[in-house]
Amino acid sequence: MQSGQEVKYKISSAVIVLLSLLILCTGCSDSHYNRIIWSNPKGIFNQEIDEDVPLQSFSFLVLSDIHIGKTDNGVYWDFEAFNAWIEDFQGTAPLDFVINLGDSTQDSLEEEYQEYARFVESLQIPTHTIAGNHDVRNQGRAFFRTYVNKSLTRRFSHKGISFYLIDTGYLSMGKRQLDEAISKFQFDS
């Protein structure tokens, strides 16, 4: 039987590996995007997390690349079908929350953010959204803060697990954000 500390270590290791893979996979294939932007973005992970909660099992959904507003090469979303699937799924294995890995909008337009906000509201499930490169064009960061979340980087805990939402809008984690995340990881059990 494994001790609680061994289980937390294995989960922490798995989270770090998953985080690393996520960072590697968010870059575009063009070689000029595959670099570290040293000064940006800055990450703030100062949200309180509850470290005294024992580990519990739960289900959550991961979404990515909805691209609201994209019109060429077809439509990337079908809200009616998706909402019907969610409703069916909730009857068998209720979802505690949703994480959207970014590119919620195609061109960071205000009307795209408004449509995304309506979509999230229709889910009726807490949703945590990361800003992708399509979400931060022009005034996209301001619209993200208005319609999605005031902070582009943040953390939260759920049933004994911590989640760190990283700003991937520059197609790189960036040294400042990485340093901030590492400083918080050191004190997060």
C-alpha positions as CSV (number, residue, x, y, z in Angstrom):
1,M,0.0,0.0,0.0
2,Q,1.3,3.4,-0.9
3,S,1.5,6.2,1.6
4,G,-0.4,9.5,1.1
5,Q,2.9,11.2,0.5
6,E,3.9,8.7,-2.3
7,V,0.5,9.2,-4.0
8,K,0.8,13.0,-3.8
9,Y,4.4,12.8,-5.2
10,K,3.2,10.6,-8.1
11,I,0.3,12.9,-8.8
12,S,2.6,16.0,-8.6
13,S,5.0,14.3,-11.0
14,A,2.2,13.5,-13.4
15,V,0.9,17.1,-13.3
16,I,4.4,18.5,-14.0
17,V,4.7,16.1,-17.0
18,L,1.2,17.0,-18.2
19,L,2.0,20.7,-17.8
20,S,5.3,20.3,-19.8
21,L,3.5,18.5,-22.6
22,L,0.8,21.1,-22.7
23,I,3.4,23.9,-23.0
24,L,5.2,22.0,-25.8
25,C,2.0,21.3,-27.7
26,T,0.6,24.9,-27.6
27,G,3.2,26.3,-30.0
28,C,2.5,26.6,-33.7
29,S,4.5,24.5,-36.1
30,D,6.2,27.6,-37.7
31,S,9.8,27.7,-36.4
32,H,9.6,31.4,-35.5
33,Y,7.0,30.6,-32.9
34,N,9.0,27.9,-31.3
35,R,11.1,30.0,-29.0
36,I,10.9,31.3,-25.4
37,I,9.8,34.8,-25.0
38,W,11.9,35.8,-22.0
39,S,10.1,38.8,-20.8
40,N,6.5,37.9,-21.4
41,P,4.0,36.9,-20.3
42,K,4.2,37.6,-16.6
43,G,2.3,35.0,-14.5
44,I,0.5,35.7,-11.2
45,F,-0.4,32.6,-9.3
46,N,-1.4,34.2,-6.0
47,Q,-4.9,32.8,-5.7
48,E,-5.5,30.9,-2.5
49,I,-5.6,27.1,-2.7
50,D,-6.9,24.7,-0.2
51,E,-4.1,22.3,0.7
52,D,-5.9,20.6,3.6
53,V,-8.4,18.7,1.4
54,P,-7.8,15.0,1.1
55,L,-7.4,13.6,-2.4
56,Q,-10.8,12.6,-3.9
57,S,-11.7,11.4,-7.4
58,F,-13.5,13.6,-9.7
59,S,-14.2,14.2,-13.4
60,F,-13.5,17.2,-15.5
61,L,-13.7,18.0,-19.2
62,V,-10.8,19.5,-21.3
63,L,-11.7,21.6,-24.4
64,S,-9.5,23.3,-26.9
65,D,-9.6,25.3,-30.1
66,I,-13.2,26.2,-30.3
67,H,-12.3,29.2,-32.6
68,I,-15.6,31.0,-32.3
69,G,-15.8,33.3,-35.4
70,K,-14.0,31.0,-37.7
71,T,-15.8,30.8,-41.0
72,D,-13.4,29.3,-43.5
73,N,-13.1,25.5,-43.9
74,G,-16.4,24.9,-42.0
75,V,-17.5,25.6,-38.5
76,Y,-15.5,24.4,-35.5
77,W,-18.4,24.2,-33.0
78,D,-21.9,22.9,-32.8
79,F,-23.3,24.1,-29.5
80,E,-26.6,22.2,-29.7
81,A,-24.8,18.8,-30.2
82,F,-22.2,19.6,-27.6
83,N,-24.8,20.7,-25.0
84,A,-26.8,17.5,-25.7
85,W,-23.7,15.4,-25.2
86,I,-22.9,17.2,-21.9
87,E,-26.4,16.7,-20.6
88,D,-26.2,12.9,-21.4
89,F,-22.8,12.6,-19.9
90,Q,-23.7,14.5,-16.7
91,G,-26.3,11.8,-16.0
92,T,-23.6,9.1,-15.9
93,A,-20.4,10.8,-14.6
94,P,-21.0,14.3,-13.4
95,L,-18.3,16.8,-14.4
96,D,-17.0,19.0,-11.6
97,F,-15.6,21.6,-14.0
98,V,-14.3,22.3,-17.5
99,I,-10.8,23.5,-18.6
100,N,-10.6,25.2,-22.0
101,L,-7.0,25.2,-23.2
102,G,-7.4,28.3,-25.4
103,D,-8.2,29.5,-28.8
104,S,-11.8,30.1,-27.8
105,T,-12.0,32.9,-30.4
106,Q,-10.7,33.1,-33.9
107,D,-9.6,36.7,-34.1
108,S,-10.0,38.0,-30.5
109,L,-13.0,40.1,-31.5
110,E,-15.4,41.4,-28.8
111,E,-18.4,39.7,-30.4
112,E,-16.5,36.4,-30.4
113,Y,-15.8,36.8,-26.7
114,Q,-19.5,37.6,-26.1
115,E,-20.5,34.4,-27.9
116,Y,-17.9,32.4,-25.9
117,A,-19.3,33.9,-22.7
118,R,-22.8,32.8,-23.7
119,F,-21.5,29.3,-24.5
120,V,-19.8,29.0,-21.1
121,E,-22.9,30.2,-19.3
122,S,-25.0,27.6,-21.2
123,L,-22.7,24.8,-19.9
124,Q,-23.8,25.5,-16.3
125,I,-20.6,23.9,-15.2
126,P,-17.7,26.0,-13.7
127,T,-15.3,26.7,-16.6
128,H,-11.7,27.7,-16.4
129,T,-10.3,29.2,-19.6
130,I,-6.7,29.7,-20.7
131,A,-5.9,32.4,-23.3
132,G,-4.4,31.0,-26.5
133,N,-2.7,32.8,-29.3
134,H,-6.0,33.4,-31.2
135,D,-7.4,35.0,-28.0
136,V,-4.9,37.8,-27.5
137,R,-4.7,39.6,-30.8
138,N,-5.2,43.4,-30.8
139,Q,-7.5,44.0,-27.8
140,G,-8.0,40.4,-27.0
141,R,-6.4,40.4,-23.6
142,A,-8.7,43.2,-22.5
143,F,-11.7,41.3,-23.9
144,F,-10.5,38.1,-22.1
145,R,-10.4,40.1,-18.9
146,T,-13.9,41.5,-19.5
147,Y,-15.7,38.4,-20.6
148,V,-13.8,35.4,-19.3
149,N,-11.6,36.2,-16.3
150,K,-9.8,39.2,-14.9
151,S,-6.5,37.3,-14.7
152,L,-4.9,35.5,-17.7
153,T,-2.9,33.3,-15.3
154,R,-4.2,31.8,-12.1
155,R,-4.4,28.7,-10.0
156,F,-7.1,26.8,-8.2
157,S,-7.4,23.7,-6.2
158,H,-10.1,21.0,-6.3
159,K,-10.4,17.9,-4.1
160,G,-6.8,17.9,-3.2
161,I,-5.2,18.7,-6.6
162,S,-3.9,22.1,-7.7
163,F,-4.3,23.4,-11.2
164,Y,-2.2,26.2,-12.7
165,L,-3.6,28.0,-15.7
166,I,-0.8,29.4,-17.8
167,D,-1.0,32.2,-20.3
168,T,-0.1,30.6,-23.6
169,G,-1.1,33.5,-25.8
170,Y,2.5,34.3,-26.8
171,L,2.9,30.6,-27.8
172,S,5.5,30.3,-25.1
173,M,5.4,30.1,-21.3
174,G,8.0,32.8,-21.0
175,K,10.7,32.9,-18.3
176,R,8.8,35.4,-16.0
177,Q,5.8,33.1,-15.9
178,L,7.9,30.0,-15.5
179,D,9.8,31.6,-12.6
180,E,6.5,32.6,-10.9
181,A,5.0,29.1,-11.4
182,I,8.1,27.4,-10.0
183,S,8.1,29.7,-6.9
184,K,4.5,28.7,-6.2
185,F,5.1,25.0,-7.0
186,Q,7.8,24.8,-4.2
187,F,5.2,25.6,-1.6
188,D,2.2,23.7,-3.0
189,S,1.9,20.2,-1.6
